[in-house]
């Protein structure tokens, strides 16, 4: 299976059809309004193939796809954490924050991903970690200072 060249942040109908066809499913039922919940309901048999495909992504929003797969599609939190921590493109920091907020990932894990992120919006994610997940404001200031100096 080929890895996506550019994985979009939004699972829209166009990408949904291409993804389902790539994974061996029938894209015909996909309507113009399409989202992660629709993918989960319509194609539960493709979840493991989708996980492998997203995990192999080297560009685009693989981290966001991993979060969405965990939140909407029943993928395991541990799988999503591995994909997000390994992401080198997109915004793994925001996906890590969302995993801590919505999926039960530990604050410590999310803080580590956010602090190590080389792409995306780590300062924004750190701000929201303070507001929603109990991270310290000192830690968030350090993350923001690193982003400002980069």
C-alpha positions in Angstrom: 0.0 0.0 0.0 1.4 3.4 -0.9 1.8 6.1 1.7 0.0 9.3 1.2 2.0 12.2 -0.3 -0.1 14.8 1.4 -2.6 13.8 4.1 -5.1 16.6 4.6 -6.4 17.7 8.0 -10.0 17.2 7.0 -11.5 13.9 5.9 -13.7 15.3 3.2 -15.5 13.4 0.5 -12.7 13.7 -2.1 -10.1 12.4 0.3 -12.5 9.9 1.8 -13.2 8.3 -1.6 -9.5 8.1 -2.5 -8.7 6.6 0.9 -11.4 4.0 0.8 -10.5 3.0 -2.7 -6.8 2.8 -1.7 -7.7 0.6 1.2 -9.8 -1.8 -1.0 -13.3 -0.6 -0.1 -16.1 0.6 -2.3 -16.1 4.5 -2.3 -19.4 4.7 -4.0 -21.5 5.3 -0.9 -19.5 8.3 0.2 -21.6 11.4 -0.1 -20.5 15.0 -0.4 -20.7 15.7 3.3 -18.1 13.3 4.8 -16.3 13.1 8.1 -14.5 10.8 10.5 -17.7 9.5 12.1 -19.0 8.6 8.7 -15.8 6.6 7.9 -16.1 4.8 11.2 -19.8 3.9 10.7 -19.5 2.9 7.0 -16.2 1.1 6.9 -15.3 -0.6 10.3 -13.6 -3.4 8.3 -11.1 -0.9 6.9 -9.9 0.5 10.3 -6.8 -1.7 10.6 -5.8 -0.9 7.0 -6.3 2.8 7.6 -4.2 2.6 10.8 -1.3 1.1 8.8 -1.7 3.6 6.1 -1.7 6.6 8.4 1.2 5.2 10.5 3.2 5.0 7.3 2.5 8.6 6.3 5.6 10.9 6.2 3.9 14.1 5.1 0.7 15.9 5.9 -1.5 15.4 9.0 -0.8 11.9 10.1 -0.9 13.0 13.8 -4.3 14.5 13.3 -5.5 11.4 11.5 -4.3 9.3 14.4 -6.2 11.4 16.9 -9.3 11.2 14.8 -9.0 7.5 14.4 -8.7 7.1 18.2 -11.5 9.6 19.0 -14.0 8.7 16.2 -13.1 5.3 14.9 -12.2 3.1 17.8 -8.4 2.9 17.2 -6.4 2.3 20.3 -5.0 5.2 22.3 -1.6 3.5 22.4 -1.5 3.2 18.6 -2.5 6.9 18.2 0.2 7.9 20.7 2.9 6.1 18.7 1.8 7.7 15.4 1.6 11.2 17.0 4.9 10.9 18.8 6.6 9.8 15.5 5.1 12.4 13.3 7.6 14.8 11.6 5.0 16.8 9.6 1.7 18.5 10.3 0.9 19.4 13.9 1.7 16.6 16.3 1.6 19.1 19.2 -2.1 19.9 18.7 -2.9 16.2 18.2 -1.1 15.4 21.5 -3.1 18.0 23.3 -6.3 16.6 21.9 -5.3 13.1 22.9 -4.8 14.3 26.5 -8.0 16.3 26.6 -10.3 13.7 24.9 -8.8 10.2 24.8 -7.1 9.6 28.2 -3.5 10.1 27.2 -1.4 11.2 30.1 -0.5 14.8 30.6 3.2 13.9 30.8 3.1 12.1 27.4 1.4 15.1 25.8 3.8 17.5 27.3 6.7 15.5 26.0 5.3 15.4 22.5 4.5 19.1 22.6 7.9 20.1 23.9 9.7 18.0 21.3 7.6 19.1 18.3 9.6 20.6 15.4 6.5 21.5 13.4 3.0 22.7 14.1 1.8 25.0 16.9 3.5 23.8 20.1 3.0 27.1 21.9 -0.8 27.0 21.2 -1.0 23.4 22.4 1.0 24.3 25.5 -1.4 27.1 26.3 -4.4 24.8 26.0 -2.7 22.1 28.1 -2.5 24.7 30.9 -6.2 25.6 30.5 -7.6 22.1 30.1 -5.1 19.5 31.3 -3.4 20.9 34.4 0.0 21.6 32.8 2.1 24.3 34.6 2.3 27.8 33.1 6.1 27.7 33.6 6.3 24.7 31.3 4.1 26.4 28.7 6.2 29.5 28.8 9.3 27.4 28.1 7.6 25.8 25.1 6.6 29.3 23.8 10.0 30.7 24.3 11.6 27.8 22.3 9.1 28.3 19.5 9.8 32.1 19.5 13.5 31.5 19.3 13.3 29.0 16.4 
